[in-house]
Amino acid sequence: MVTRDARRGVALVVVLWLLVLLGAAATEIALRARSESQLVATLRARSVGRYAAESGILLGAARVEALLDSLRGPAERAAALRDETHRSPIPEIALGDARCGVAVIDLNARLDLNRTDATTLRNLFSEFVPESRAADLVTSLKQEPVRRVEELARIPYAGDSLALAVAPYVTVWSDGLVNVNSASEPVLAALPGIGAAAATWVRRREGGEILTAANGLRPGAAGGPLLTVMPTRLMLVSRGWQPGHPLTHEIDAVYVVLGQSLVLESWEERDR
Amino acid sequence: MSIRWLRPGAPAQARGLVLLEVLVALVVLSLVGLGYLQLIHQGHHLAAGSREWLRAVEYAEDGMEQAKLGTLGLDDPAVRPVGEGFRRQITTQPWQDGLALVTVTVFLPSGARFALHRLARRARTPGARAVSDTQW
């Protein structure tokens, strides 16, 4: 039999349990609502960032095409494109409440990991690791082509540190030609038959000289990559974002330079 | 009700204690319960707002994609209803380097607005603002 003393306090205990249950339900509802709200805010920022990044690509392409259109002589165009690709990224552009920034990269200033011959690649890697390891790495690379530069780190004998070190000098989107007017010294030094002359070339370029076939360049000398004096592949890297939100949308667009116009070759998007 | 649980001969002090306990329980339940209800209401309000913003993003993206395809007029800055109380406006204004800035603005039923901006190429014909003159 339940006594009066045993019943005393039951009401409070029942109420406290009810409050615990209600509290759990209310907290769950509030957390889900907040999570949903954050998700929608991210979607909004992604949408704003995506169209801003697309605008950046269009702006960059329009600038390069205007440049190609305005200059007729090959030497002038080579100089203008070299300046454009060496210039700092186009500063932050405001499009309403969206922002974007774009950079133009000359892919012919880099060695293509899949199209460049084994000797040239081995020369480049040898600038960072012992020759035997560079040779093994090139053998692995030729057996297992990569689709992204980041995949280089997963190739046997490569590793993260080497992949990071060679990243500014390699690409997977080039056509295999090397632009002697924009390639960096390590890239030029890796070309068969050039080697030590690379430093001289870089000094001449820094003096404002534009290298052409008349400068004694021999395309494809000693079985290396074919040389060019102006870019044939350009990559436009554009980032768009909404101020106040950490999400950034990036687009990497590769264009083929055909006369005075750019033709889209590939398009990749990602959120960062 | 609690008083009926007591024996008829129970002391008046004990009966009073049980009544007091029930009253205290009711007050606590009311106060804390009201706080929880407010929290739930806010959560519901937040969720409804999120759904509304999601629809706004969808309408804005839809407008921008249709503008890209040329199926929406860019030379008509009128605000048009798109359903569920949402309204949409598409405007273009000249930008630099032969480009135009296309803005799709969606007005939410709550009075807020969401805008998407994108550059598009403008035709070289002076003064032209029609859809066919804006290339993506």
Interface residues (C-beta under 8 A of the other chain):
Chain A: R4 R7 R8 G9 A11 L12 V14 V15 L16 L18 L19 L22 G23 A25 A26 T27 I29 A30 R32 A33 R34 E36 S37 L39 V40 A41 L43 R44 S47 V48 Y51 A52 E54 S55 L58 L59 A62 R63 A66 L95 G96 D97 A98
Chain B: S2 W5 L6 R7 A10 A14 L17 V18 E21 V22 V24 A25 L26 V28 L29 V32 G33 Y36 L37 L39 I40 Q42 G43 H44 L46 A47 G49 S50 W53 L54 V57 A60 E61 M64 D97 G98 L99 L101 T103 F114 A115 L116 H117 R118 L119 A120 R121 W136
